[in-house]
Amino acid sequence: MDATVKLNFLVEDGAITAEATVRYVKTGSGLGLQFKSVRSEDQVRFATMIKRLINTALADQRRATSSPMV
């Protein structure tokens, strides 16, 4: 933990380069990152990606709570 990682990934709108610190690791589940920097030319794409992820998570949560139990 507390390792610094450089991220290069592709989203719908293009490429994003960022630097983050690993804050926690959940074996078999994932990890938590604290973003430290995002290239200035990638900041709009990064913000758009975060909004998209939040909206997707909220929609999934609404579907899960409104679905009848079987």
Rosetta blueprint (number, residue, H / E / L):
1 M L
2 D L
3 A L
4 T E
5 V E
6 K E
7 L E
8 N E
9 F E
10 L E
11 V E
12 E L
13 D L
14 G E
15 A E
16 I E
17 T E
18 A E
19 E E
20 A E
21 T E
22 V E
23 R E
24 Y E
25 V E
26 K E
27 T L
28 G L
29 S L
30 G E
31 L E
32 G E
33 L E
34 Q E
35 F E
36 K E
37 S E
38 V E
39 R L
40 S H
41 E H
42 D H
43 Q H
44 V H
45 R H
46 F H
47 A H
48 T H
49 M H
50 I H
51 K H
52 R H
53 L H
54 I H
55 N H
56 T H
57 A H
58 L H
59 A H
60 D H
61 Q H
62 R H
63 R H
64 A H
65 T H
66 S H
67 S L
68 P L
69 M L
70 V L
